[in-house]
Amino acid sequence: MKNRSYANRGSSLEQFINFANERYRRSGIAFIRKQCTEFIPIRDRYGKISTVKVEHKATFDYLGRFKSHPIAVEAKNTNIHSIRFDRIEPNQAEDMDDFTSEKGTIGLVLLSFNLETFYAVPWVFWSTAYRIRVKQGDTKTPILVRCHGQAWEIPKKHSVREDELLPEWQVSSRDMHFGLDYLVNAEKYVTEYSTETQNT
């Protein structure tokens, strides 16, 4: 069973997102809901629940509709200066790849650094970093990813610092209406562009 403190360390980020999602819903912009992990209770010989096991783990943290586009969001918080690409688990990466392979969809990795600064990273960029730096174990080859009119050189390591992300991905947590306005650039990230990855 997961350490409770580890499993719940993103709960404050979840509060930010839930507030924004409710405001998006009221404004008619988006309908996005937290996905629940299904658990099976395990009872002891007295019939009391002693523990639980995961029956079906939610693929993404959030799933829904942004305007006319299906959207999936994976949210990650870090309390240190960097975040590892493998914080996205293999099944999540595979399912996000499948989800965003359809035209008209949007996939985002919403990053929080100490709940102070936030970045909405389009999935195509994170996916490329995950595939090359984590799955292939290549931390030497310079890789430039171009998509959505943006270009990002992936750090040559297994993690990324805040200052290594594109400034265009940063989102405000002080928006007067939405709080954390993480969908501010979402229309730019609709899956309809070809991805170009270069060795530089």
TASULSUL-V749816 format. One record per residue. N is the residue number from 1. PSI is psi as a letter, one per 20 degrees, with the letter a starting at -180 (NA if undefined). OMEGA is omega in whole degrees, -180 to 180 (* if undefined). Layout:
{{N | PSI | OMEGA} {N | PSI | OMEGA}}
//
This chain:
{{1 | p | -178} {2 | q | 171} {3 | p | -173} {4 | h | -178} {5 | h | 179} {6 | g | -176} {7 | h | -174} {8 | j | -173} {9 | i | 177} {10 | j | -173} {11 | h | 179} {12 | h | 174} {13 | h | 178} {14 | h | 179} {15 | g | 175} {16 | g | -175} {17 | g | -179} {18 | h | 177} {19 | g | 180} {20 | g | -178} {21 | h | 178} {22 | h | 177} {23 | h | 177} {24 | g | -180} {25 | g | -179} {26 | h | -180} {27 | i | -180} {28 | j | -178} {29 | g | -175} {30 | q | 170} {31 | o | -174} {32 | p | -176} {33 | q | 174} {34 | p | 177} {35 | p | -175} {36 | q | 172} {37 | p | -179} {38 | p | -179} {39 | q | 172} {40 | p | 178} {41 | p | 176} {42 | p | -176} {43 | q | 176} {44 | a | -175} {45 | i | 178} {46 | j | 178} {47 | j | 179} {48 | q | 179} {49 | o | -178} {50 | h | 179} {51 | a | 176} {52 | q | 172} {53 | q | -178} {54 | p | 175} {55 | g | -180} {56 | o | -179} {57 | p | 178} {58 | p | -178} {59 | g | -180} {60 | q | 176} {61 | g | -177} {62 | q | -180} {63 | q | 179} {64 | b | -176} {65 | p | 173} {66 | o | -172} {67 | d | -179} {68 | j | -171} {69 | p | 170} {70 | p | -177} {71 | p | 175} {72 | p | -177} {73 | p | 171} {74 | p | -175} {75 | p | -180} {76 | p | 176} {77 | q | 174} {78 | q | 178} {79 | j | 175} {80 | a | -172} {81 | i | -177} {82 | r | 177} {83 | p | -177} {84 | q | 178} {85 | h | -178} {86 | j | 169} {87 | h | 169} {88 | p | -177} {89 | q | -176} {90 | g | -179} {91 | h | 178} {92 | g | 179} {93 | g | -180} {94 | g | -179} {95 | h | 178} {96 | h | 175} {97 | g | -180} {98 | g | -178} {99 | g | -175} {100 | j | 177} {101 | i | 179} {102 | p | 177} {103 | q | 177} {104 | i | 180} {105 | r | 178} {106 | p | 174} {107 | p | -179} {108 | q | 166} {109 | o | -177} {110 | o | -176} {111 | p | 174} {112 | p | 174} {113 | o | 179} {114 | k | -179} {115 | k | 179} {116 | g | 177} {117 | q | -171} {118 | q | -180} {119 | p | 174} {120 | o | -175} {121 | p | 176} {122 | p | -173} {123 | h | -176} {124 | h | 180} {125 | g | 180} {126 | h | -179} {127 | g | 180} {128 | g | 178} {129 | g | 180} {130 | g | -177} {131 | g | -174} {132 | g | -175} {133 | h | -177} {134 | g | -175} {135 | g | -179} {136 | i | 179} {137 | k | -178} {138 | o | 177} {139 | j | -178} {140 | h | -175} {141 | p | 174} {142 | p | -178} {143 | p | 176} {144 | p | 179} {145 | p | 177} {146 | p | 177} {147 | q | 178} {148 | k | -179} {149 | j | -180} {150 | q | 177} {151 | p | -178} {152 | p | 173} {153 | o | -176} {154 | p | 177} {155 | q | -178} {156 | m | -180} {157 | a | -176} {158 | j | -177} {159 | r | 180} {160 | p | 174} {161 | r | 179} {162 | g | -177} {163 | i | 177} {164 | i | 176} {165 | q | 179} {166 | p | 178} {167 | h | -180} {168 | h | -179} {169 | i | -178} {170 | p | 179} {171 | q | -177} {172 | q | 174} {173 | j | -177} {174 | k | 178} {175 | p | -175} {176 | h | -175} {177 | g | -172} {178 | i | -174} {179 | d | 176} {180 | n | -175} {181 | m | -173} {182 | i | 178} {183 | j | -174} {184 | h | -179} {185 | j | -170} {186 | h | -178} {187 | h | 177} {188 | h | -169} {189 | j | 176} {190 | p | -179} {191 | o | 175} {192 | i | -180} {193 | q | 172} {194 | q | -180} {195 | p | 179} {196 | o | 178} {197 | p | -177} {198 | q | 167} {199 | p | -177} {200 | NA | *}}
//
